[in-house]
Amino acid sequence: SLLQDSVTASERTLLGRTTYVRYLQEGKRQMSAQQKFLAATIKQANAVTLVLDQSVLGFHSTGTTAIWYDVEFSFGFDLSPDRYDVKSGPGGIEVTVGKPRLVAAPAVTNLTYKVLSGGLLTDEKAGALKLYAEASKRAHARGEQLASDPAIMALCEKQLAAFLRTFLLKQPDVTTVPHIAVVYR
């Protein structure tokens, strides 16, 4: 009958809207397995002027060098299974997790430099190595700061929610996935 078909269609629609709950634990397992691919990556250009001091056999020399380099940062959540949780609540899906962090050492690339004023003893090769080490150290410190930047946090949340939503929508009989909120512990 028409009424029975209508009720069955309504039941299927309602079921499709709640079926996602069955797949939340598998979704959590998938996020843990794929966490290195869930990192949010940003690239930043840097320009710094450094003064290099050098002493050789009691002679002292100072040189000023400008350096330019790019840094690629990767941020993400610790998605070890015991470090976060995924559950369904009245407002949708809640992912409870620690704040984003650097998930890899920042990569310093395209390092170029120019000696602006060289001392008599300025060794360019040694100077370049020192500049690279300095750039790496600065990049790590900058990455630690950036991890708590609201824009970085939002980007990490977006990556996580998009992955979980895509996973759930691919599951059998799932037609709707509610809002996914990232909650920090």
Residue frames relative to the residue before (quaternion, step in Angstrom):
aa qw qx qy qz dx dy dz
S 1.0000 0.0000 0.0000 0.0000 0.00 0.00 0.00
L 0.6586 -0.5267 0.3781 0.3820 3.53 -1.30 0.43
L 0.6392 0.5313 -0.3133 0.4595 3.59 1.02 -0.85
Q 0.6633 0.5042 -0.3014 0.4637 3.59 0.91 -0.92
D 0.6403 0.5132 -0.3198 0.4736 3.62 0.97 -0.83
S 0.6494 0.5235 -0.3054 0.4593 3.56 1.00 -0.86
V 0.6546 0.4989 -0.3029 0.4805 3.61 0.96 -0.90
T 0.6538 0.5118 -0.3128 0.4612 3.61 0.92 -0.89
A 0.6467 0.5078 -0.3161 0.4732 3.60 0.96 -0.82
S 0.6463 0.5124 -0.3131 0.4709 3.59 1.03 -0.84
E 0.6404 0.5218 -0.3241 0.4610 3.58 0.97 -0.84
R 0.6496 0.5149 -0.3145 0.4625 3.59 0.97 -0.88
T 0.6423 0.5234 -0.3176 0.4611 3.56 1.00 -0.86
L 0.6700 0.4892 -0.2953 0.4739 3.58 0.90 -0.94
L 0.6448 0.5239 -0.3143 0.4593 3.56 0.96 -0.88
G 0.6521 0.5289 -0.3064 0.4485 3.60 0.96 -0.86
R 0.6688 0.5005 -0.2917 0.4660 3.56 1.19 -0.57
T 0.7599 0.3488 -0.2037 0.5094 3.61 1.17 -0.36
T 0.4688 0.7125 -0.4229 0.3061 3.59 1.25 -0.26
Y 0.5345 0.6562 -0.3990 0.3529 3.62 1.11 -0.61
V 0.5707 0.6257 -0.3756 0.3765 3.61 1.11 -0.74
R 0.6119 0.5768 -0.3389 0.4220 3.59 1.07 -0.75
Y 0.7611 0.4083 -0.1858 0.4686 3.57 1.09 -0.74
L 0.3919 0.7506 -0.4693 0.2504 3.62 1.23 0.06
Q 0.6806 0.4820 -0.3149 0.4530 3.63 0.85 -0.86
E 0.6368 0.4925 -0.3301 0.4930 3.58 1.05 -0.70
G 0.6023 0.5501 -0.3469 0.4629 3.59 1.09 -0.67
K 0.6368 0.5185 -0.3168 0.4747 3.56 1.01 -0.84
R 0.6508 0.5148 -0.3167 0.4595 3.58 0.94 -0.89
Q 0.6547 0.5155 -0.3062 0.4603 3.58 0.99 -0.85
M 0.6417 0.5157 -0.3296 0.4622 3.60 0.98 -0.81
S 0.6397 0.5148 -0.3294 0.4662 3.60 0.97 -0.80
A 0.6792 0.4984 -0.2863 0.4564 3.58 0.94 -0.91
Q 0.7684 0.3660 -0.1779 0.4939 3.59 1.05 -0.76
Q 0.3189 0.8140 -0.4667 0.1335 3.61 1.23 0.07
K 0.6391 0.5279 -0.3645 0.4243 3.64 0.98 -0.63
F 0.6727 0.4736 -0.2954 0.4858 3.59 1.21 -0.47
L 0.6215 0.5465 -0.3356 0.4499 3.58 1.29 -0.15
A 0.4289 0.7154 -0.4605 0.3035 3.58 1.25 0.03
A 0.3312 -0.6953 0.6016 0.2120 3.54 -1.15 0.74
T 0.1361 -0.8162 0.5601 0.0394 3.58 -0.66 1.10
I 0.0023 -0.7797 0.6261 0.0028 3.54 -0.97 0.89
K 0.2437 -0.7554 0.5933 0.1338 3.55 -1.20 0.61
Q 0.0621 -0.7991 0.5979 0.0089 3.57 -0.98 0.87
A 0.3191 -0.7144 0.5896 0.2005 3.55 -1.06 0.82
N 0.0976 -0.8011 0.5899 0.0260 3.59 -1.03 0.80
A 0.0417 -0.7546 0.6537 0.0382 3.53 -1.22 0.61
V 0.0443 0.8059 -0.5824 0.0966 3.58 -0.72 1.10
T 0.2163 -0.7300 0.6270 0.1650 3.54 -1.17 0.60
L 0.0587 -0.8112 0.5819 -0.0031 3.56 -0.80 1.04
V 0.2864 -0.7126 0.6113 0.1908 3.52 -1.19 0.65
L 0.1430 -0.7912 0.5920 0.0561 3.56 -0.76 1.10
D 0.1772 -0.7699 0.6075 0.0825 3.55 -0.83 1.05
Q 0.0094 0.7958 -0.6049 0.0259 3.53 -1.00 0.80
S 0.0813 -0.7747 0.6256 0.0428 3.54 -1.05 0.81
V 0.0319 0.7760 -0.6278 0.0517 3.56 -0.87 1.01
L 0.8531 -0.0869 0.0136 0.5143 3.56 -0.75 1.13
G 0.7502 -0.4105 0.2187 0.4700 3.56 0.93 0.92
F 0.6081 0.5076 -0.3761 0.4807 3.62 1.21 -0.11
H 0.2177 -0.7874 0.5682 0.0991 3.54 -0.92 0.92
S 0.0008 -0.7989 0.6002 -0.0385 3.55 -0.96 0.89
T 0.1298 -0.7814 0.6074 0.0607 3.56 -1.06 0.78
G 0.0334 -0.7888 0.6137 0.0061 3.56 -0.97 0.88
T 0.2591 -0.7472 0.5906 0.1607 3.58 -1.11 0.69
T 0.0453 -0.8121 0.5806 -0.0356 3.55 -0.80 1.07
A 0.2578 -0.7253 0.6162 0.1667 3.56 -1.07 0.80
I 0.0526 -0.7953 0.6029 0.0355 3.58 -0.96 0.83
W 0.1302 -0.7463 0.6494 0.0660 3.51 -1.24 0.70
Y 0.1661 0.7826 -0.5883 0.1178 3.56 -0.96 0.80
D 0.3531 -0.6897 0.5872 0.2342 3.53 -1.33 0.38
V 0.1241 -0.7678 0.6222 0.0885 3.55 -1.15 0.61
E 0.1693 -0.7605 0.6197 0.0946 3.54 -0.98 0.92
F 0.1352 -0.7948 0.5909 0.0296 3.54 -0.73 1.16
S 0.1219 -0.7658 0.6257 0.0844 3.60 -1.11 0.72
F 0.0617 -0.8034 0.5919 -0.0194 3.53 -0.70 1.17
G 0.1629 0.7845 -0.5892 0.1044 3.54 -1.13 0.62
F 0.5563 -0.5874 0.4736 0.3482 3.51 -1.37 -0.06
D 0.4688 -0.5979 0.5500 0.3468 3.54 -1.28 0.40
L 0.0380 -0.8333 0.5505 -0.0329 3.57 -0.30 1.29
S 0.2083 0.7269 -0.6054 0.2484 3.55 0.99 0.86
P 0.6177 -0.6172 0.3295 0.3590 3.61 -0.84 0.95
D 0.7268 0.4257 -0.2556 0.4745 3.62 0.99 -0.72
R 0.6374 0.5602 -0.3160 0.4243 3.62 1.27 -0.09
Y 0.7946 0.1473 -0.1068 0.5793 3.62 1.23 -0.08
D 0.2135 -0.7819 0.5728 0.1224 3.55 -1.27 0.28
V 0.1708 -0.7519 0.6295 0.0954 3.56 -1.22 0.61
K 0.1936 0.7849 -0.5752 0.1248 3.59 -0.77 0.99
S 0.4674 -0.6573 0.5232 0.2752 3.49 -1.32 0.48
G 0.0006 -0.7910 0.6115 -0.0194 3.55 -0.99 0.87
P 0.7468 -0.4031 0.2703 0.4546 3.58 -1.28 -0.03
G 0.7188 0.4332 -0.2508 0.4825 3.60 1.09 -0.62
G 0.7200 -0.3675 0.2480 0.5340 3.59 1.27 0.02
I 0.7059 -0.4018 0.3342 0.4781 3.55 -1.10 -0.73
E 0.1488 -0.7836 0.6000 0.0616 3.55 -0.98 0.92
V 0.1172 -0.7485 0.6499 0.0601 3.54 -0.91 0.99
T 0.1226 -0.7907 0.5986 0.0383 3.59 -0.51 1.21
V 0.1349 0.8086 -0.5397 0.1917 3.55 -0.53 1.22
G 0.5517 -0.5724 0.4753 0.3770 3.58 -1.28 0.27
K 0.6599 -0.5202 0.3566 0.4083 3.60 -1.22 0.38
P 0.6236 -0.5404 0.3953 0.4035 3.61 -1.18 0.47
R 0.0794 -0.7778 0.6229 0.0264 3.55 -1.26 0.54
L 0.6113 -0.4864 0.4354 0.4474 3.56 -1.27 0.10
V 0.1767 -0.8061 0.5547 0.1064 3.61 -0.77 0.92
A 0.7616 0.1358 -0.1251 0.6212 3.58 1.31 0.05
A 0.5875 -0.5429 0.4396 0.4085 3.57 -1.20 0.42
P 0.5219 -0.6321 0.4579 0.3442 3.62 -0.92 0.83
A 0.3162 -0.7527 0.5511 0.1724 3.58 -0.97 0.90
V 0.1971 -0.7672 0.6035 0.0916 3.56 -0.69 1.15
T 0.0455 0.8065 -0.5846 0.0754 3.57 -0.71 1.12
N 0.8229 0.2724 -0.1946 0.4591 3.54 -1.37 0.19
L 0.2166 0.7907 -0.5410 0.1877 3.57 0.96 0.84
T 0.0776 0.7610 -0.6407 0.0655 3.56 -0.80 1.06
Y 0.0643 -0.8045 0.5899 0.0271 3.55 -1.12 0.55
K 0.1249 -0.7576 0.6359 0.0776 3.50 -1.32 0.42
V 0.3615 -0.7085 0.5615 0.2283 3.56 -0.86 0.98
L 0.2661 -0.7883 0.5382 0.1346 3.57 -0.55 1.20
S 0.7621 -0.0853 0.0531 0.6396 3.55 1.03 -0.81
G 0.1642 -0.8237 0.5399 0.0549 3.53 -0.47 1.20
G 0.3952 -0.6654 0.5743 0.2668 3.51 -1.14 0.69
L 0.7040 -0.4657 0.3264 0.4254 3.56 -1.27 0.19
L 0.7755 0.3696 -0.1756 0.4808 3.56 1.03 -0.78
T 0.3616 0.7635 -0.4838 0.2287 3.61 1.24 0.13
D 0.1609 -0.7654 0.6206 0.0555 3.55 -0.73 1.19
E 0.3590 -0.7920 0.4501 0.2033 3.58 -0.23 1.28
K 0.6563 0.5121 -0.3278 0.4468 3.61 0.93 -0.80
A 0.6604 0.4819 -0.3026 0.4900 3.57 0.91 -0.92
G 0.6311 0.5410 -0.3201 0.4546 3.56 1.03 -0.80
A 0.6548 0.5207 -0.3104 0.4513 3.58 0.95 -0.91
L 0.6420 0.5134 -0.3222 0.4696 3.60 1.00 -0.81
K 0.6458 0.5130 -0.3130 0.4709 3.55 1.01 -0.85
L 0.6391 0.5313 -0.3175 0.4566 3.58 1.02 -0.84
Y 0.6464 0.5190 -0.3183 0.4598 3.57 0.97 -0.87
A 0.6504 0.5077 -0.3101 0.4723 3.59 0.94 -0.91
E 0.6476 0.5189 -0.3053 0.4671 3.57 1.00 -0.88
A 0.6462 0.5197 -0.3124 0.4634 3.60 0.97 -0.89
S 0.6510 0.5160 -0.3151 0.4590 3.62 0.96 -0.85
K 0.6525 0.5148 -0.3057 0.4646 3.56 1.00 -0.91
R 0.6574 0.5023 -0.3015 0.4739 3.59 0.95 -0.91
A 0.6460 0.5378 -0.3173 0.4390 3.59 0.97 -0.90
H 0.6511 0.5094 -0.3259 0.4587 3.60 0.94 -0.83
A 0.6548 0.5044 -0.3096 0.4701 3.59 0.92 -0.92
R 0.6485 0.5137 -0.3086 0.4694 3.59 1.00 -0.86
G 0.6411 0.5378 -0.3173 0.4461 3.59 0.99 -0.82
E 0.6254 0.5349 -0.3271 0.4646 3.56 1.03 -0.81
Q 0.6537 0.4994 -0.3032 0.4810 3.60 1.03 -0.82
L 0.6864 0.5196 -0.2857 0.4210 3.57 0.84 -1.02
A 0.5596 0.6378 -0.3880 0.3599 3.61 1.08 -0.66
S 0.7441 0.3677 -0.2246 0.5106 3.62 1.08 -0.63
D 0.4003 0.6993 -0.4871 0.3368 3.60 1.25 0.25
P 0.5402 -0.6584 0.4114 0.3246 3.64 -0.79 0.97
A 0.6464 0.5206 -0.3300 0.4499 3.62 1.00 -0.74
I 0.6470 0.4992 -0.3116 0.4849 3.60 1.04 -0.79
M 0.6372 0.5254 -0.3245 0.4611 3.57 0.97 -0.88
A 0.6604 0.5069 -0.3046 0.4628 3.60 0.94 -0.90
L 0.6384 0.5253 -0.3232 0.4605 3.59 1.02 -0.79
C 0.6520 0.5063 -0.3045 0.4752 3.60 0.98 -0.86
E 0.6410 0.5209 -0.3175 0.4659 3.59 0.99 -0.88
K 0.6500 0.5288 -0.3106 0.4487 3.57 0.97 -0.91
Q 0.6407 0.5260 -0.3187 0.4596 3.61 0.96 -0.89
L 0.6751 0.5116 -0.2843 0.4491 3.55 0.89 -1.03
A 0.6859 0.4849 -0.2796 0.4650 3.58 0.84 -1.03
A 0.6474 0.5212 -0.3246 0.4516 3.61 0.95 -0.84
F 0.6405 0.5208 -0.3287 0.4587 3.60 0.97 -0.84
L 0.6887 0.4825 -0.2860 0.4594 3.59 0.82 -1.02
R 0.6405 0.5260 -0.3233 0.4567 3.61 0.94 -0.88
T 0.6636 0.5062 -0.2993 0.4625 3.60 0.87 -0.97
F 0.6431 0.5218 -0.3173 0.4621 3.58 0.95 -0.90
L 0.7037 0.4806 -0.2808 0.4416 3.59 0.75 -1.04
L 0.6719 0.5103 -0.3056 0.4412 3.60 0.95 -0.83
K 0.6369 0.5245 -0.3278 0.4602 3.60 1.23 -0.37
Q 0.5630 0.6206 -0.3850 0.3868 3.59 1.25 -0.25
P 0.6352 -0.5625 0.3724 0.3761 3.61 -1.14 0.67
D 0.8664 0.1278 -0.1293 0.4651 3.57 -1.07 0.89
V 0.5237 0.5948 -0.4479 0.4140 3.63 1.18 0.21
T 0.0850 -0.8167 0.5703 0.0228 3.57 -0.64 1.12
T 0.7975 0.1483 -0.0559 0.5821 3.57 1.16 -0.59
V 0.1001 -0.7467 0.6537 0.0710 3.55 -1.12 0.75
P 0.3931 -0.7407 0.4884 0.2416 3.60 -0.72 1.03
H 0.7451 -0.3623 0.2991 0.4733 3.55 -1.35 -0.08
I 0.1973 -0.7557 0.6136 0.1161 3.58 -1.05 0.80
A 0.0913 -0.8039 0.5877 0.0086 3.57 -0.63 1.18
V 0.2628 -0.7240 0.6144 0.1709 3.56 -1.08 0.80
V 0.0824 -0.7963 0.5992 -0.0092 3.56 -0.70 1.16
Y 0.2960 -0.7752 0.5334 0.1643 3.60 -0.81 0.98
R 0.3731 -0.7244 0.5350 0.2231 3.51 -0.99 0.86
